[in-house]
Amino acid sequence: MSKPLDVLLSAAATLDLALSVEQANKLLAYQQLIQKWNAAYNLVGTSNAAELLQKHLLDSLSVISDIKQSPVLDVGSGAGIPGIPLAICKPELAITLLDSNGKKTRFMRQVVIELGLSNVQIEQTRIEQYQPEEAPQTLVCRAFAPTEKALKLLLPVVAKGGVIVLMLGQAPKQLPTSSAFSEIISKQVNVPGLTSERNLLLAYK
């Protein structure tokens, strides 16, 4: 059986991501922290190492080429997905992880301390109450809310000229239409080793 480090580095190469061994080890350390805290904090649906690697870490990394502008806001971050993997792989980005759940924000704060992630901030609040000092250029979220509702909630938060990146399973049957956005597109993404469909909805303000 391949070692997790080899699997991660190989998958990153498939995604055209130049991942250093140090970054890969941090990602695996993050995975182990999820496993350690999951039983008590109910962070994600599985504690299986292989599933965490594929369905959470690699799923997060599959969107990395579309996360370009800082500051970044990860809405409904939960266990820190995709924000923490993005922060590890793109230390030049300022990333805020937002979640209203106290247990999950406590976990994310512990991860930030243990992994030394100086580019990450944690906010415990709902998106409706969030008032950033600087409007985020990039909003990203996974399994946050139905597409139309998510766009409506996130529109007032994202900066003019910014983008909302929704991580989806199946592609929307019909693209949302809104005069508030200059363009809305859907694109398929490939998660190495994952057979189920993954798509992104990109809404440009």
N, C-alpha and C positions, 0 to 999 in steps of 0.2 A: 504494500500500500504506500502511496506517495506521502511524503511528509507535508503537513499543512503549509510550511514555508514554501516548499517547491510548488505546491498547488497554487498558492497565492501569487507567487512571482510569475508563474506560467500564465495564469489568467490575466494578470495585469498586462503582460506582453501582448496577449490576444486583444486587449482593449487599447493597445498603443499607449499604455501608461508606463512611463519610466519610473518604476517603483524601486526605491533603494531597499537594501536588506534591513536597515534601521526602521524605515517606514513600515515594511512588512511585519517586522517584529512588534512594532507598536500596535498595528492592527490586530495581530494575534493576541497580544496582551489585553487589548480591549475586548476581544471575544471571550477571553477567559474571565474577565471581570463580569461580563454579562452572565456567564454560566454560574459564577460564584454568588451573584446577587439575585438571580432570577427566581429562585424558589420563594424567597421572602418578599421580593418586590414586584413579582409578576410583570417583568419588563417586556418580554416577548413570548411567543407561543411555544418555543422549543428551547431546550438546553443542549440539544445534540450538536456537537462541535461541527460536523460536516454540514448540517443544515444551516447553522449560524453563518458559517463561512460563505455558503453559496447564496442563501436567501436574504442575507442581511449585508454582509461585507461586500460581496461581489455585486450585489444589486445596487448598493450605494455607489460603488466605483464606476458602474456602467453609465452614470449620468455626468461624470466628472468633466467631460469635454464641453458640456453645456452650462457649467457653473464658471463664469468668467469674470463677472464684475463684483467688486466688493463695495460696501458691506453686503454680507449674505445673511438672510434670516431663514432658519429651518423651523417651520411652523408645525406644532404638534409633534415635536421631536421624539418624545417617548424615551427610549433608551439612548437617544443620541443619533438616530438613523434618519437621514444619511449624513447629518452634520459632522459627527465626530470623524468618520472615515474621510470625509472631504477635508476636514481641518488637518488631519494627519498628512494627507497627500498633497495639500495645497497650503502650506504654512504662510504663504504671502497673503491669503485671504483673511479678512476679519469676519468671523462667523458667530452669530448669536443663535443659541438654541432656546426655543420657546416652548414651554409646556405648562399647563395649569396643574398638573399632578405633582404633589409635594414629594412623594416617594421617588418619582422618576427624576425630578430636578435634583434631589439629593444624590442620587446615583450619578447623574451626569457631572455634578460638581466634584465627586470623588474621582471620576475618570480623568477630569481635567487636571486635578492635583497629581494623581499617580502617573499620568503620562506626560505631564509638563507641557500642556497645550496652552501656550501663551496667547494664541490668536482666537481663543474661544471665550464667550461670555454666556451666562445662563440667566434666563428670565422666567420666573414663575408667574404667569398670568395667562389670561385668555387673549386671543388675537384681537377681540373687540375692544379690549382695554389697553392694548399695547400702544405706547406713545414713545417711539424712539427719538433720540436727539438728532439722528441723521437717517433719513428715509433709506431703507435698503434698496440697492440696485437689483439684487436677485433674491426672490423668494422661492424656496423649494419646500415641497411637502409630499409626504407619502401616506396614502390611506387616511387623509385628513377629513375630507367631506366629499359628497357628490360634486362632480365637476362644476356645474353652474353655481352651486352654493359657495364652493371654494373660491371661485373667481370673484364673486360678489363680495365676499368677506375680505379678500386679499387686495382687491383693487385700491382701496383708500390708503393702504400701507406702503405699497411699492412706489419707488421714485419714478418721476416722469422720465421716460427713456429706459426704464428698467424692464425686467422680465419676470414673469411667474412661471415656475417649472413644476408641473404636477406629474408625479410618478404614478402611473396607472398600470393595471394588468392589461385588460383588453383595450384596444383603441376605441374611442368614442364612435358610435355609429354615425353621428352627425356632429360636426364641429360647432361649438357655441358661436353665436354671433353677437357682437357688442361694439357699438361705436366708441366705447371707452378705450378700446385696444386698437393699435395700428395694424396688428396682424396676429392671428391665432393659427398655429400649425400643430399637426400631430406627427410624430415620428416613432418608428419602432427601434428599440434598443436590444442588443443581444447581451445576455448575462451568460458568461462561459459556464457550460455544463448544465444550464437550466433549460428545460424543455418548454415550460409554460411561457405564455406570451408576456412581454413587457413593452410598454409604450410610454412616451412622454407627450404631454401637452404643453406647448410653449406659447404663452400669451404676452405679447410685447405692448407696453403702455406708451 
